Amino acid sequence: MAKHPSLEGSIGARGARETPVSAPRVGSLPPWPTQYAADLSANTVTLVSGAITLAGILALMLWEPSLLSGIVASALLCLGFAFDSADGQLARLTKQSSAAGEWLDHLVDTPRWCSSMPGC
């Protein structure tokens, strides 16, 4: 009887599998769709994140408080944070991590955090 491919793997000293059944193989990871569709570098994603977040902060500062302004500002800030999370992952995925990219990320993150936390 043939074994199922997911059951293959060596058994360690404690009787546990050394490679878990659910662990993806490095060669089987799909490419990140947004990076290939838009061909964005990690630093570009950082700058886009900063621009979207700045738009959200300006919406909070300049619009008269209303339900619509709250929804728009919240959506922009959430989208900015999502892009902020993606830039580091993209840099590691494409092996483009650098000290300059990390510095740019911190440079964009600092105003974001200080504007969202009173007393910063």
Backbone bond lengths (Angstrom), bond angles and torsions (degrees), N, CA, C in turn:
res aa  C-N    CA-C-N  psi(-1)  N-CA   C-N-CA  omega(-1)  CA-C   N-CA-C  phi
1 M - - - 1.442 - - 1.531 108.24 -
2 A 1.332 117.52 135.38 1.470 122.46 -178.77 1.521 110.35 -82.02
3 K 1.319 114.76 142.07 1.463 120.26 177.29 1.520 110.40 -80.16
4 H 1.313 115.05 149.61 1.455 120.18 173.82 1.526 107.68 -71.30
5 P 1.374 119.83 139.40 1.466 121.37 -177.20 1.527 113.47 -57.55
6 S 1.326 118.66 -30.74 1.459 119.96 -178.29 1.524 112.44 -73.82
7 L 1.325 117.19 -13.22 1.461 120.47 179.94 1.515 112.21 -91.17
8 E 1.342 117.12 -5.60 1.457 119.95 178.90 1.521 109.59 -75.66
9 G 1.299 116.61 151.22 1.463 122.12 -179.41 1.507 108.43 142.54
10 S 1.302 115.09 158.35 1.454 117.99 -177.23 1.520 110.58 -89.22
11 I 1.307 115.07 153.14 1.456 121.75 178.78 1.525 107.43 -96.97
12 G 1.325 116.83 129.26 1.459 121.93 -178.74 1.514 111.99 -77.29
13 A 1.324 115.59 -177.29 1.461 122.08 -176.78 1.525 111.61 -63.43
14 R 1.294 119.06 -30.39 1.462 122.43 -177.92 1.529 112.27 -92.19
15 G 1.307 116.81 3.92 1.451 120.25 178.48 1.519 113.52 88.91
16 A 1.330 118.04 3.80 1.458 121.16 179.48 1.524 109.77 -97.14
17 R 1.294 115.32 152.51 1.462 119.26 178.08 1.515 109.59 -67.65
18 E 1.342 116.11 137.92 1.457 120.03 177.46 1.520 111.08 -77.61
19 T 1.311 117.24 -29.95 1.461 120.74 175.04 1.521 107.52 -116.72
20 P 1.334 117.73 111.29 1.462 120.02 -178.68 1.525 111.46 -60.86
21 V 1.306 115.19 151.18 1.460 120.81 -179.13 1.520 110.76 -61.56
22 S 1.344 117.93 -35.81 1.457 120.56 -175.56 1.521 113.38 -86.17
23 A 1.338 119.49 -2.35 1.459 121.08 -177.89 1.524 109.63 -72.50
24 P 1.348 117.40 125.45 1.465 119.13 178.00 1.518 110.54 -74.04
25 R 1.283 116.04 148.75 1.451 119.95 176.26 1.514 108.28 -83.80
26 V 1.318 116.59 143.90 1.463 121.07 -174.81 1.522 111.15 -58.83
27 G 1.296 117.91 -40.91 1.459 120.72 -178.96 1.514 113.75 -71.31
28 S 1.340 118.17 -12.89 1.456 120.15 -176.04 1.523 113.16 -98.23
29 L 1.356 117.88 0.81 1.458 119.04 -179.26 1.526 109.73 -72.14
30 P 1.330 117.16 132.91 1.459 119.34 179.21 1.522 110.49 -74.44
31 P 1.322 118.39 154.74 1.461 120.17 176.67 1.524 110.04 -67.74
32 W 1.314 116.02 151.95 1.459 120.23 179.89 1.519 108.20 -72.39
33 P 1.332 120.07 115.05 1.466 122.47 -170.52 1.519 114.19 -59.16
34 T 1.330 118.75 -40.65 1.456 120.51 -175.84 1.517 111.37 -66.18
35 Q 1.328 116.54 -38.17 1.460 119.46 -178.61 1.518 110.56 -63.91
36 Y 1.316 117.63 -39.83 1.454 119.60 -179.19 1.520 111.79 -79.34
37 A 1.317 116.89 -32.49 1.463 119.27 -179.58 1.525 110.60 -70.48
38 A 1.323 117.55 -43.89 1.455 120.87 -176.84 1.523 112.23 -101.01
39 D 1.330 118.42 -12.32 1.458 124.35 -178.56 1.526 110.76 52.86
40 L 1.334 115.55 53.06 1.459 122.04 -178.89 1.519 110.52 -96.98
41 S 1.326 116.23 140.85 1.462 119.76 171.91 1.522 108.18 -86.12
42 A 1.316 116.33 166.19 1.460 120.57 179.91 1.525 111.30 -62.93
43 N 1.341 117.58 -37.92 1.463 120.42 178.58 1.523 111.68 -66.68
44 T 1.326 117.13 -34.30 1.459 120.04 176.25 1.523 110.43 -66.81
45 V 1.326 117.04 -40.29 1.468 120.83 177.21 1.527 109.88 -62.52
46 T 1.339 117.56 -37.64 1.467 121.07 176.71 1.523 110.70 -62.27
47 L 1.322 117.36 -45.14 1.464 120.82 -179.95 1.523 111.46 -66.37
48 V 1.327 117.36 -38.80 1.467 120.89 176.47 1.526 109.57 -63.33
49 S 1.322 116.46 -41.12 1.462 121.27 177.09 1.521 111.00 -58.70
50 G 1.328 116.42 -45.57 1.457 120.51 179.22 1.513 112.50 -64.05
51 A 1.332 117.42 -40.39 1.463 121.01 -179.98 1.528 111.41 -66.09
52 I 1.321 116.86 -42.11 1.466 120.48 179.43 1.522 110.38 -66.15
53 T 1.325 116.39 -42.20 1.464 120.22 178.98 1.521 110.82 -65.56
54 L 1.331 117.94 -40.74 1.461 121.32 177.01 1.525 110.76 -60.48
55 A 1.321 116.63 -40.39 1.468 119.91 176.88 1.529 110.59 -61.99
56 G 1.329 117.55 -39.61 1.460 120.62 177.96 1.523 112.43 -66.57
57 I 1.323 116.71 -40.14 1.466 120.56 178.55 1.523 110.22 -66.76
58 L 1.332 116.53 -42.40 1.464 119.61 177.78 1.523 111.65 -64.31
59 A 1.321 116.48 -35.57 1.465 119.58 176.83 1.528 110.56 -62.43
60 L 1.325 116.78 -39.99 1.466 119.89 177.33 1.524 111.91 -66.44
61 M 1.338 116.38 -37.78 1.452 120.30 -175.49 1.529 113.39 -78.93
62 L 1.311 117.44 -37.30 1.460 120.36 -168.73 1.526 115.12 -100.23
63 W 1.327 118.28 -27.37 1.458 119.70 179.73 1.513 110.24 -82.83
64 E 1.302 114.71 146.68 1.462 119.55 173.09 1.534 107.67 -67.86
65 P 1.329 117.47 137.70 1.463 119.27 -177.83 1.530 112.23 -58.01
66 S 1.302 114.95 126.77 1.464 121.99 176.85 1.524 107.74 -158.30
67 L 1.310 115.71 173.10 1.458 120.06 178.18 1.531 110.62 -62.57
68 L 1.323 116.48 -43.23 1.463 120.81 -178.53 1.530 111.18 -64.15
69 S 1.335 117.27 -45.66 1.468 119.17 -179.11 1.529 111.03 -64.95
70 G 1.320 116.84 -35.66 1.464 120.20 177.05 1.517 112.32 -65.85
71 I 1.318 116.33 -41.59 1.467 120.44 179.48 1.523 110.85 -66.99
72 V 1.342 116.59 -44.54 1.472 120.39 -179.34 1.528 110.52 -64.47
73 A 1.337 116.63 -46.85 1.465 119.63 -179.78 1.524 111.03 -62.97
74 S 1.325 117.57 -42.85 1.468 120.86 178.90 1.522 111.27 -62.43
75 A 1.320 116.66 -43.14 1.467 120.34 179.76 1.526 110.66 -63.67
76 L 1.334 117.15 -42.31 1.465 119.84 179.43 1.525 111.73 -66.15
77 L 1.323 116.87 -42.20 1.465 119.54 179.17 1.527 111.42 -65.69
78 C 1.316 117.45 -40.68 1.480 120.25 177.61 1.522 111.03 -64.38
79 L 1.316 116.79 -41.53 1.461 120.60 178.66 1.530 110.57 -65.60
80 G 1.334 116.66 -39.13 1.461 120.36 176.58 1.517 112.16 -61.98
81 F 1.339 116.83 -42.49 1.463 120.35 177.47 1.530 111.30 -66.29
82 A 1.326 117.16 -34.89 1.467 119.98 178.26 1.531 110.41 -64.83
83 F 1.324 116.93 -44.09 1.461 119.85 177.08 1.525 110.75 -65.58
84 D 1.327 116.83 -35.08 1.461 120.19 178.09 1.528 110.77 -63.85
85 S 1.307 117.21 -36.05 1.460 120.78 177.09 1.523 111.35 -70.71
86 A 1.310 116.34 -31.58 1.461 120.37 -175.21 1.522 113.49 -77.53
87 D 1.333 118.15 -27.32 1.464 118.34 -173.09 1.527 113.01 -65.07
88 G 1.302 117.88 -43.19 1.460 120.13 178.46 1.513 112.42 -67.55
89 Q 1.335 115.65 -39.38 1.462 119.16 177.94 1.522 110.65 -63.83
90 L 1.332 116.06 -40.89 1.463 119.95 178.91 1.521 110.90 -64.79
91 A 1.333 117.17 -40.71 1.465 120.25 179.37 1.524 111.00 -62.39
92 R 1.333 116.91 -42.35 1.462 119.24 179.27 1.524 111.41 -70.26
93 L 1.316 117.00 -39.09 1.460 120.87 -178.81 1.519 111.77 -64.59
94 T 1.328 116.58 -40.31 1.461 120.57 -178.90 1.525 112.90 -93.31
95 K 1.354 115.89 4.88 1.464 122.30 179.57 1.532 111.39 57.55
96 Q 1.343 116.18 41.87 1.462 122.10 178.78 1.526 111.32 -113.67
97 S 1.326 117.92 21.65 1.456 120.68 179.17 1.522 109.68 -64.89
98 S 1.331 115.84 138.40 1.461 120.03 177.82 1.519 109.35 -152.03
99 A 1.327 115.19 162.44 1.464 120.28 176.84 1.525 110.29 -65.61
100 A 1.324 117.07 -37.05 1.469 120.39 179.20 1.533 110.77 -65.88
101 G 1.310 117.29 -38.66 1.464 120.52 177.50 1.511 112.12 -66.48
102 E 1.332 116.33 -39.43 1.459 120.25 177.31 1.529 110.24 -65.30
103 W 1.326 116.91 -40.69 1.462 121.19 178.07 1.527 110.23 -62.76
104 L 1.341 116.85 -44.41 1.466 120.45 178.92 1.525 110.94 -61.68
105 D 1.314 116.72 -40.32 1.462 120.89 178.76 1.530 110.70 -61.84
106 H 1.336 116.93 -44.91 1.469 120.06 178.51 1.525 111.18 -66.88
107 L 1.324 116.99 -36.34 1.460 121.14 178.88 1.526 111.18 -63.25
108 V 1.317 117.00 -38.46 1.468 121.23 178.95 1.525 110.46 -78.40
109 D 1.332 117.56 -34.05 1.472 120.92 -177.71 1.525 113.49 -70.61
110 T 1.321 117.68 -35.44 1.463 120.19 -174.27 1.521 113.09 -59.40
111 P 1.334 120.38 -50.97 1.476 118.30 177.45 1.527 112.55 -63.00
112 R 1.319 116.60 -32.29 1.466 119.98 179.75 1.524 109.56 -62.77
113 W 1.324 116.53 -48.94 1.460 119.52 -178.11 1.524 111.58 -69.52
114 C 1.317 116.74 -39.59 1.469 118.88 -178.88 1.525 112.12 -68.18
115 S 1.318 117.38 -32.16 1.459 119.22 179.32 1.533 111.87 -77.24
116 S 1.326 116.49 -22.37 1.464 118.60 -178.10 1.519 112.87 -95.31
117 M 1.339 117.25 -7.57 1.461 120.33 -179.37 1.520 109.99 -124.36
118 P 1.299 118.04 112.54 1.472 119.42 179.67 1.522 110.80 -63.43
119 G 1.310 116.13 142.52 1.444 121.23 177.43 1.512 113.95 85.46
120 C 1.322 118.11 7.17 1.467 121.17 -178.30 1.523 110.75 -76.54
